[in-house]
Amino acid sequence: MRIVTAELGACGHMEDGRPTGFCFELGNSLASEVGLEPDNRLVPLARAVEELLTDKADMIISLPEKSLVEQTEDIGPIKAIALAVWARVETPLRSVRDLEGKKVAVVRGTRNELDKARKLRFIPFPCKNHELGFKMLMAGRVDAVLGPEQGLAEAAKRIGLNRRFLGEPLTLDRDFMRVYVSLRVPRGVRDSLRMALNRLIEDGTVARLWKRYPI
């Protein structure tokens, strides 16, 4: 099973010289649960989505993206995630109206965030990951950072950003992390993966991984 994992914070990252993270570990567990050998790689999010759509990969665990929804099979939701924007303490975000005209760091490849930019009238500033987004925020290159709320908090902690420099996050909406499988994967395998996901949710595997790698 060819799996691509977005190299993005708790979703997938290197730790002590080996890849790990919530999406990485869950992808491996799903493949193993249906008797397949996982071949799991960490790649940037935009490349991960592209590889799934061009038959270079079979599965990805991700927040919904329009291209994934339209061209792959969604075998099920995992956990609800709050999407938020975070700014410096001197730039209070009280409502979505406060985002209008501001430059906001978004992870490259997250097209849903670009849709939000058009709707909420902020200026998207693509970057590799949330850690880089916060570095640009503190350097004054952007006005805010957009991403999963808990994941943003962990990213700020990883780069040693003192919480007192940040204001309160503004929650925009909630969405589910989901498992997407290429339509080129045989129907029987896709059905088996769907059942495997339900088993891993029911037996507590997903909850344990979520607790270890908060996104």
Number of C-alpha atoms within 10 A of each C-alpha: 19 19 24 28 29 25 23 22 22 23 23 23 20 13 9 6 7 7 16 21 26 23 30 24 18 21 25 18 20 23 23 15 17 17 12 14 14 15 14 20 17 21 17 19 22 15 16 24 26 15 19 24 20 10 14 15 23 21 30 27 25 21 20 19 14 10 13 21 11 9 14 19 18 21 19 16 19 20 16 13 18 18 20 21 23 26 24 21 14 9 15 16 20 12 10 14 11 15 23 14 14 16 20 27 29 27 25 18 19 18 16 14 21 19 12 14 21 12 10 15 17 21 20 24 22 16 16 17 21 24 23 18 28 27 16 19 21 17 10 12 15 20 25 29 28 25 25 24 22 15 23 26 19 19 22 19 13 11 12 9 16 9 13 9 11 20 15 17 22 21 19 16 10 13 14 15 18 18 26 25 24 22 17 14 16 9 11 9 15 21 11 16 21 19 17 19 24 15 15 17 15 11 10 11 14 22 15 12 15 19 10 12 19 17 25
